[in-house]
Amino acid sequence: MDTDDVLKVIEPRFGSAQLACAWYQSEPLPGFGGRTAIQLVEEDRTPEVLEYLDAVDAGVYA
C-alpha cells in the first residue's frame, strides 16, 4: 500500500487528480498530530489513512 492506493480513494472525492494531490500533501488529518496523509504514508501508516477515509465516509468526522 502506498501513495497510489490513497490517491485512488480520494481522487473521486475531489474531482481531479490535482486537487486530490494538494489535499494529500498539505491537509493535516485530525487525530494524527498534525501529520498529512503523505507524511503518514511515508511512515508506513497507509492503512491508518485508509481507515480515516472510511471513517469520514461513514460520517465520523463530519
HELIX and SHEET records of a PDB file:
HELIX    1   1 THR A    3  PHE A   14  1                                  12    
HELIX    2   2 ALA A   17  SER A   26  1                                  10    
HELIX    3   3 ALA A   37  GLU A   42  1                                   6    
HELIX    4   4 THR A   46  ASP A   57  1                                  12    
END                                                                             
